[in-house]
Amino acid sequence: MNAASLAPSAAASVSGTDLLLWVAVPYICLAVFVVGHVWRYRQDQFGWTTHTSQLLEHRWLRWGSPLFHLGAFMVIAGHVVGLAIPDSWTEAAGISEHVYHTTSVWAGSVAGVAMVAGLGMLCARRLLTRRIRLTTDRSDKLLFPLLSATVLLGITATAAHNVFGAGYDYRSTVSVWFRGLFVLQPQPEAIAGAPLLFQLHALTAFLLFAAWPFTRLVHVWSAPIGYLARPYLVYRRRTTPAAAPTAPGRPRSASGSR
């Protein structure tokens, strides 16, 4: 099944709710994503950071942060391939559907487990460490539940349908809808019949895009890539100044004597 196989009658039967959920909401979230970043950069450059709390606690952060970021990079790469690249392209490259499906399921499962484990450590660290809990602001209280819901829904959908279930080819439905949004040819009927877990995962992901500019996630666009090409800094030890010599013929006065 692909975009061309979607029957015209399916497009005609799209309800108002489908248009709201799968056309209006994604475009609103994308608009907020773009405009919000421009506003944040112009109004709050000093707050464009990760708001790191490493000085307050580092044992949980030492393991949770690498696990979360490594898993996130792998998950994002998998989504780029699965959503942005049509299945006809991978088949033309010699990758059969079976090979793609098997690789994506197991690689995605490993990445998802790493991401969930890291995110769990970061959330537990924030909840159980009093000093960090007191530094949690309103944006964090929005970000962490929304990010957790998006990640858990994604890994649950994969496990329920493609690991323990009969299998679901999201590239013929969800991916078609996703690509249609960016070429201004939305096809809400492509995702309207998808399993509920995939639908909820897609909705929470777009809500996460809308919240992105107003949270610590903006630090993604400030990765210190320039450090890779920056020349070495030369440090020199500052010499201790010598003791000032006393004036000739002028004895140093003794403390407490006349």
Rosetta blueprint (number, residue, H / E / L):
1 M L
2 N L
3 A H
4 A H
5 S H
6 L L
7 A L
8 P H
9 S H
10 A H
11 A H
12 A H
13 S L
14 V L
15 S L
16 G H
17 T H
18 D H
19 L H
20 L H
21 L H
22 W H
23 V H
24 A H
25 V H
26 P H
27 Y H
28 I H
29 C H
30 L H
31 A H
32 V H
33 F H
34 V H
35 V H
36 G H
37 H H
38 V H
39 W H
40 R H
41 Y H
42 R H
43 Q H
44 D L
45 Q H
46 F H
47 G H
48 W L
49 T L
50 T L
51 H L
52 T L
53 S L
54 Q L
55 L L
56 L L
57 E L
58 H L
59 R H
60 W H
61 L H
62 R H
63 W H
64 G H
65 S H
66 P H
67 L H
68 F H
69 H H
70 L H
71 G H
72 A H
73 F H
74 M H
75 V H
76 I H
77 A H
78 G H
79 H H
80 V H
81 V H
82 G H
83 L H
84 A H
85 I L
86 P L
87 D H
88 S H
89 W H
90 T H
91 E H
92 A H
93 A L
94 G L
95 I L
96 S L
97 E H
98 H H
99 V H
100 Y H
101 H H
102 T H
103 T H
104 S H
105 V H
106 W H
107 A H
108 G H
109 S H
110 V H
111 A H
112 G H
113 V H
114 A H
115 M H
116 V H
117 A H
118 G H
119 L H
120 G H
121 M H
122 L H
123 C H
124 A H
125 R H
126 R H
127 L H
128 L H
129 T L
130 R H
131 R H
132 I H
133 R H
134 L H
135 T L
136 T L
137 D L
138 R H
139 S H
140 D H
141 K H
142 L H
143 L H
144 F H
145 P H
146 L H
147 L H
148 S H
149 A H
150 T H
151 V H
152 L H
153 L H
154 G H
155 I H
156 T H
157 A H
158 T H
159 A H
160 A H
161 H H
162 N H
163 V H
164 F L
165 G L
166 A L
167 G L
168 Y L
169 D L
170 Y H
171 R H
172 S H
173 T L
174 V H
175 S H
176 V H
177 W H
178 F H
179 R H
180 G H
181 L H
182 F H
183 V L
184 L L
185 Q L
186 P L
187 Q L
188 P L
189 E H
190 A H
191 I H
192 A H
193 G L
194 A L
195 P L
196 L H
197 L H
198 F H
199 Q H
200 L H
201 H H
202 A H
203 L H
204 T H
205 A H
206 F H
207 L H
208 L H
209 F H
210 A H
211 A H
212 W H
213 P H
214 F H
215 T L
216 R H
217 L H
218 V H
219 H H
220 V H
221 W H
222 S H
223 A L
224 P L
225 I H
226 G H
227 Y H
228 L H
229 A L
230 R L
231 P L
232 Y L
233 L L
234 V L
235 Y L
236 R L
237 R L
238 R L
239 T L
240 T L
241 P L
242 A L
243 A L
244 A L
245 P L
246 T L
247 A L
248 P L
249 G L
250 R L
251 P L
252 R L
253 S L
254 A L
255 S L
256 G L
257 S L
258 R L
